[in-house]
Amino acid sequence: MLDIRLPLGLLLSALGTLLTGYGAITSGDNMYIRYSLGININLWWGIVLLCTGLILLGMLVRARAANKLSSTEPSAQ
């Protein structure tokens, strides 16, 4: 069964990486001074998306490890 955390984690991590890279490349542009009060929105939201995707993937790994541990333990009789 496919866990929803896998595709969402991969999608958000990929988009976050692209947006963070774009924000880092265009960090000195005058566009940010004129339109967004000097805040690099692309960089900050890219970081947010990347962190969210990594958290989802971390939760997936943790759940799979816990599931594997519970399935290998002998049952108490």
C-alpha positions in Angstrom: 0.0 0.0 0.0 1.3 3.4 -0.9 1.6 5.9 1.9 0.5 9.4 1.1 3.6 10.8 2.8 5.9 9.4 0.1 4.6 11.2 -3.0 3.8 14.4 -1.0 7.2 14.4 0.6 9.0 13.9 -2.7 6.9 16.5 -4.4 7.3 19.2 -1.7 11.1 18.4 -1.5 11.5 18.8 -5.2 9.6 22.0 -5.4 11.3 23.4 -2.4 14.7 22.6 -3.8 13.8 24.3 -7.1 12.3 27.4 -5.4 15.1 27.7 -2.9 17.7 27.5 -5.7 15.8 30.1 -7.7 15.6 32.4 -4.7 19.3 32.0 -4.0 20.2 32.8 -7.6 18.0 35.9 -7.8 18.8 37.2 -4.3 20.3 40.5 -5.4 17.5 41.5 -7.8 15.8 44.8 -7.6 12.4 43.0 -8.0 12.5 42.1 -4.3 13.0 45.7 -3.2 10.1 47.1 -5.4 7.5 44.3 -4.9 8.0 42.5 -1.7 9.4 44.9 0.8 12.9 43.6 0.3 12.0 40.0 1.4 13.2 37.2 -0.9 9.8 35.3 -0.9 11.1 32.6 -3.3 13.9 31.7 -1.0 11.9 31.7 2.2 8.9 29.7 0.8 11.4 27.3 -0.9 12.9 26.6 2.5 9.5 26.1 4.0 8.5 23.6 1.3 11.8 21.8 1.5 11.5 21.4 5.3 7.9 20.2 5.1 8.9 17.6 2.5 11.8 16.4 4.5 9.6 16.2 7.6 7.1 14.1 5.7 9.8 11.8 4.4 11.3 11.5 7.9 7.9 10.5 9.3 7.6 7.9 6.6 10.9 6.4 7.4 10.1 6.4 11.1 6.7 4.7 10.5 8.3 2.0 8.3 11.0 1.3 10.9 8.4 1.0 13.7 6.2 -1.3 11.5 9.2 -3.5 10.7 10.1 -3.7 14.4 6.6 -4.6 15.5 6.3 -7.3 12.8 9.6 -9.0 13.8 9.0 -9.2 17.5 7.7 -12.6 18.7 4.2 -12.5 20.0 3.6 -13.1 23.7 1.6 -16.2 24.4 
